[in-house]
Amino acid sequence: MGQKKDLTGSEKSKIVRYLAEGCSSLKIAKLVKRDHRTIKRFIQNSQQGRKKRVEKPRRKITAHELRKVKRAAAKMPLATSLAIFQSCNITGVPKSTRCAILRDMAKVRKAERRPPLNKTHKLKRQDWAKKYLKTDFSKVLWTDEMRVSLDGPDGWARGWIGKGQRAPVPLRRQQGGGGVLVWAGIIKGELVGPFRVEDGVKLNSQSYCKFLEDTFLKQWYRKKSASFKKNMIFMQDNAPSHASKYSTAWLARKGLKEEKLMTWPPCSPDLNPIENLWSIIKCEIYKEGKQYTSLNSVWEAVVAAARNVDGEQIKTLTESMDGRLLSVLAKKGGYIGR
């Protein structure tokens, strides 16, 4: 039972299930055949959340390089720290050092804060976490929609804005540029979609079910084996078109009902791993403040960005669910900061 550095995703899932059954850390170590210290470390880290960053000595850059970085940051206010340093031909500088250097001359414009959770929201989030503690999340299909616009997501774009400088004003069309509504799902290490909602279609209960019929069911679900369909759990949030009686009845007719249809707590995008996938895609399609001239061009950018997300990245997201459940319980239903 030698000590190893990292636990696998399946081992973490087993630990969470054994904890839910009331097993001690010593007993769990024997069951999964891992060192007791490794098990205790995983449990402690899951409950404590992220540790505070330990300040390390910065890697020094020359005064000449510093002036180049400052000029580049002024010219590329919506670029990432990596893009800024690469434009100056400065390589080998870790992200923590790049950000520390940029913090001395600029500040990051961040997205708006999430709305506060009330007591009922927190209780429902805790109940949800307790209900699904023993779930095998490799069988869950996590789904969601994302809207992408030609001009970039409102309130989302951020970058290094020099002190004393104003943030650039992105192009805004007089009649609005419109956008594309995208649906996708992730399960284990697989991406389902993305699928494009027809332009001009507003997703109500009827159009949502028709969309799922034409895309998710016909192009993916029906090709799966009977054993896969028997075990798969379908997750969707509580948007009106998702949670309506019409949609619930329609999903039930397709076999997605009761324990095969995951209940979802209110105000909980931080618990859905596909939200992290949307962030990865948005970072790619809108990098350096990029904007688009047509709906087809922004859709093509979404498809290209989705193809660049490999199975290991998706698997990392879906395997994070055990830690998310422990975190939401440790924070008594509060946001988990993912």
PyMOL commands that set and color helices and strands:
alter all, ss='L'
color gray80, all
select helices_A, chain A and resi 9-20+25-32+36-48+63-75+81-87+95-103+119-131+137-139+205-219+221-223+226-231+240-243+245-253+258-260+269-271+274-285+287-289+295-307+311-318+321-330
alter helices_A, ss='H'
color red, helices_A
select strands_A, chain A and resi 106-108+140-149+160-162+179-187+190-196+233-235
alter strands_A, ss='S'
color yellow, strands_A
deselect
rebuild
show_as cartoon
